[in-house]
Amino acid sequence: MARTVEEWIGKTDDHRAPGSVRDRIMARDNRICHICECEIQVGQTWDLDHVKALINGGENRETNLRPAHRKCHVEKTALDVAEKAKVASIRKKHLGITRPAVKIKSAPFPKSEKPKKAVVYRPVTFYREDTP
């Protein structure tokens, strides 16, 4: 069976899916969070999650999007970022891009003298109650 509506593809990675696409995706997946596989209840906060994260080479298109609870989505995003950091670290190691073994010392910055705060003495006046 052919698709009656063209697949939505974002113009950029930041392009948010319009409401009609969000509704189609939610109906396609029967309101089920693709991470925890629990139903997304009416009134619960939810996001569209990229199954293959954009930072790991995924595309911003309808076939790569699934509904997910906000909490589940935040946790998965943290894991995706950690995975990307690990891959980048290994890549740098293989390319020989490392930090220097010894910390490079530089001349210290001169310390500036701050002006001392002036102490102001104010005369204290006493009022006697017996004076008119």
ABEGO torsion letter per residue (X at the ends): XBBABBBBBBABAABBBBAAAAAAAAAAAGGBBAAAGBBBBBGBBBBBBBABBAAAGBBBBAAABBBBBAAAAAAAAAAAAAAAAAAAAAAAAAAGBBBBABBBBBBBBBBBBBBBBBBBBBBBBBBBAABX
